[in-house]
Amino acid sequence: MTDRDASTTEPTDATPAGEADRDHGTLLSFEYPDEPRARTVADALAPEVGELDESRSRATVSRDGSTVRVRVTATDLVALRAGITSWSRLVAVAERVSRDR
């Protein structure tokens, strides 16, 4: 996954509305060589939003041009780490699939 930018921890006040009970969060940002590849990756991830969520963590996926962003929020650091790991693996699979197209 060489396309990945470093993740950053979001301050609590940057948490989207409805996520106020989630004290921890991060934004994973993935830059791709072109918009079609980013769209393919984001489209592959979209069905997983809500499916992997549990009571302690949630995630959203967005795309802006050739950048895909995955925001993971959690009630505690253990859940945040688990969410980051799960979503990073999903992105890796989506990247491999998009390269094969």
N, C-alpha and C positions, 0 to 999 in steps of 0.2 A: 504494500500500500504506500507507494512512494508519493502519491498525490495528496497525502494528508498534511494539513497544517497542524501546528501544535494546538492542543485544546487549551481553553482558558476557563478559569472558574469565574462564574458570573456572581456579582454581588447580590445579596438577598433582595435589594430594592429593584433589581432588574428582572425579577421573576414575573412572568406574565400573570395577568388577572386569572383567578381561579386556581392558582398554584401557591397561594399564600402559605399553606401548611407544608410546603416543600422548602426547607431551609437551605438545601444544597443544590447546586446546579452547575452544569458545564455546557459549553457550546463547542461541538466538534465541527470543524470547517474543512471541507474537501474540495480542492480546486482541480478542475479537469481541463484538458487541452482545448475542448470546445463545448458548446452548449448542447449539442445532441448527445454526447456521452454523459454529461451531467444529468440531462433529462432522463436517460435510460436508467442511470443509477437511482435517481430520486423516485422514478416510477416503480422500480423494483422494491424500494423500501416502503413505499406508501401503504401497501396492504398490511404491513407489520405494525403500523402505528395503531395503538389500542389493543392489539393482540398480545403484545409482550408486557403491556402495562400491568402492574399489580398495585396493591394498596400502598406500597412504599416508594414506587418510582413511576415516572411517566416520561414519554418522549414525543417530540414533534419533529417532522422533517420538512424543510423548505428548500427552495432553489431560487437562486438569483443569477441568471445568466449561466456561466460555467462553474458556479460554486454551489455545492450542496451543503446544507447545514443541518446538523442533528442536535437538538437541544434536549438534554436529559436533566430532569429534576428529581430529587429524592428527599425523603424525610430524614435520612441519615447517611453517613459516609459509606457504610458497607453497601447499602442499596445503590448509592451513586456509582460506586466502583463496579458493581455487578451490571448495572445498566450500561455503563460505558463499555465494558467488555462485550456484552451482548450486541450492542449496536455497532461497535467496531468490527466484530465478526460478520455481521450482516452486510456492512459496507464492503468488506473484503470480498464476500461472495458476489455481491452486485457488481463490483469492479471486474472480477474475473469474467463474469457473464458478459459484461459490456465490451470487454476486449475481444471476446470470441465472436462477436457479431460483425 
